Amino acid sequence: MGVEEKVRILFADQLNLARGKYIPRSYAERGQVNFCLGAYAVTYCRQLLDAPGAKMMEGLPDMEAVFDMKDARDGWDYNTKVVIADLMENGEPLELDGRGLLKRTLAEWKTLGYDIKVGLETEAYIYQRDADGKWVPYDTPGAYVYGTGPATDPAGLIDEIWENAAKCGFNVESLNSEYDSPQFELTLRYDDALRAVDDMFLFRLMAREVVAKRGYMLNFMPKPIANSGGSGLHVNFSMWKDGKNMLNDETAERGLSKLGEQAIAGMLHHHEGMAALMAPTVNSYKRLIPENLAGYWANWGYDHRGVTVRVSQERGNAMRLEHRMGDCAASPYMAVATVLQTALLGVQKGYAIPEPETGDCFENVNTDRHTPASLKDALKALSADKALVEKIGETMVANFIHVKEAELAVAKNQSDEWDFEYYSPFI
C-alpha cells in the first residue's frame, strides 16, 4: 500500500516567512488546521515579543488556517500538494494576515468598479559554499546582463527552477541573468492580482528550496553584496473595467488616463510612509540610495527606470504602472496591498500629481523627496502617515513596527557583515 499523499498548508507572515504544516490528505479535506498566534510574535532570531495582536500575554491562543482543497496544486516535492490558507481568529479574519489585507484591498477597488491585474518581478543572487564552507557568490565568470545558458548558469540551476515551475503550474514570463553577477531576474506572467501574488509567494519558496537541494542558496536580500547592485521586487499593476485597461486613454496626450494620474499621485504622496512596508529590513536601506535605480526618489516618469513609478511604454490593454521601491524581504501580499492602497488613496483624496521626471536620476533629479535613510527612520515615517496606517490596519502596523523595532535592537552596534548572516537563511 502506498504512502498517503501529504498536503503542505502555507501562509506568509509579516517577515515573509512561509510558515506551514504538513498534514495527511485525509485530514486536509476538513479545510482547516490551527497554528499558534505567536507566529506573529517573533523576530527572525526567534525573540518572543508582546507584539500587538499576537496575544503573548493572553496565553498565545490559536488562530485558524482555513483553505479549500480545490485550490491545492501539485508541489515540487514527491507526493505533496500545496495550498495557501487564509487566517482567522474565532471565525473572523485575522487582522495580522497579509493575504487578508490584499483581499480587502482588492474588494475596495472592486467597490469602485475596478478589477486589478498584477505582475511581479523579482531579483536574487545565487551563492555556493567555498572550500571552508563559507557562502560565496556563485562562480559565473562568463555572466553578463541578459545572459542565458551555461556561461551565466554553469550548474543548470535556472533550468531546474523552470522545470519545477512548469510542474507546479507557475506561468513563467522570463528568467535571465541581471546586471551584476551572479544575480538573476525571475518574473512571472501578469494575472489577476490574488492569483499573481499567490503564485509569486509559492514560486519564490519553490526556487529557494530547489536550489538548496543542489547545495546552493538563492538569496533575495535587497543588498547582499556591498559593491554590486541591489535586488528588488517590482510591482506592476493595472485597473480593469468591462474588459478594458482603464490606465489607457487614447485621448490623453501621452495615453495616461486621469485614473492613472490619481494612482501615481497617491503612491508619491505616501512615498516616505510606505517605505517600511515595502523595504522592511536594515539591509533594505543599503539598496535605497541615489543613483541606484531602486525607487529612492519620490518621482514618476514615462518609461524611465530612474524613477519610483514608471509608466510602461506599452499602451492599450498592455499598459501598466510599475512601482520599483520594494524588495523581497517584504511579504508580496503586504507589498502589493501597500502599493494598491496608496494608489487608492490617490483616487479617493484627489492628490495633485507632480510633473513627470525629466532628469536622468544620476546627476539630475526634479525632486528632493526620497525614502527615509534607514529602517528606523522609515518606521517613524510609517507611524506618522495616519491615512496609510488606517488603510493597512492599526493592529497590523503596530505589530509590524513592534517586531521591526526588536530587529533594530539586534542590529545596533553590529558589524557591516552582520546583516548577511542574520537575513540570508530567511530571505
Stockholm file with secondary structure:
# STOCKHOLM 1.0

chainA/1-427         MGVEEKVRILFADQLNLARGKYIPRSYAERGQVNFCLGAYAVTYCRQLLDAPGAKMMEGLPDMEAVFDMKDARDGWDYNTKVVIADLMENGEPLELDGRGLLKRTLAEWKTLGYDIKVGLETEAYIYQRDADGKWVPYDTPGAYVYGTGPATDPAGLIDEIWENAAKCGFNVESLNSEYDSPQFELTLRYDDALRAVDDMFLFRLMAREVVAKRGYMLNFMPKPIANSGGSGLHVNFSMWKDGKNMLNDETAERGLSKLGEQAIAGMLHHHEGMAALMAPTVNSYKRLIPENLAGYWANWGYDHRGVTVRVSQERGNAMRLEHRMGDCAASPYMAVATVLQTALLGVQKGYAIPEPETGDCFENVNTDRHTPASLKDALKALSADKALVEKIGETMVANFIHVKEAELAVAKNQSDEWDFEYYSPFI
#=GR chainA/1-427 SS CCCCCEEEEEEECTTCCEEEEEEEHHHHTTCEEEEEGGGGSBCTTCCBCCCTTSCGGGTCCEEEEECCGGGCEECSSTTEEEEECEEEETTEECTTCHHHHHHHHHHHHHHTTCEEEEEEEEEEEEEEECTTSCEEECCCTTCCTTCCSTTTCTTCHHHHHHHHHHHHTCCEEEEEECSSTTEEEEEECCEEHHHHHHHHHHHHHHHHHHHHHTTCEEECCSCSSTTSCCCCEEEEEEEEETTEETTBCTTSTTSBCHHHHHHHHHHHHTHHHHHHHHSCSTTHHHHSSTTSSSSCBSCEEESCTTSSEEECSCCGGGCCEEECCCCTTSCHHHHHHHHHHHHHHHHHHTCCCCCCCCSCSSSCCSCCCBCCSSHHHHHHHHHHCHHHHHHHCHHHHHHHHHHHHHHHHHHTTCCTTHHHHHHTTTC
#=GC SS_cons         CCCCCEEEEEEECTTCCEEEEEEEHHHHTTCEEEEEGGGGSBCTTCCBCCCTTSCGGGTCCEEEEECCGGGCEECSSTTEEEEECEEEETTEECTTCHHHHHHHHHHHHHHTTCEEEEEEEEEEEEEEECTTSCEEECCCTTCCTTCCSTTTCTTCHHHHHHHHHHHHTCCEEEEEECSSTTEEEEEECCEEHHHHHHHHHHHHHHHHHHHHHTTCEEECCSCSSTTSCCCCEEEEEEEEETTEETTBCTTSTTSBCHHHHHHHHHHHHTHHHHHHHHSCSTTHHHHSSTTSSSSCBSCEEESCTTSSEEECSCCGGGCCEEECCCCTTSCHHHHHHHHHHHHHHHHHHTCCCCCCCCSCSSSCCSCCCBCCSSHHHHHHHHHHCHHHHHHHCHHHHHHHHHHHHHHHHHHTTCCTTHHHHHHTTTC
//
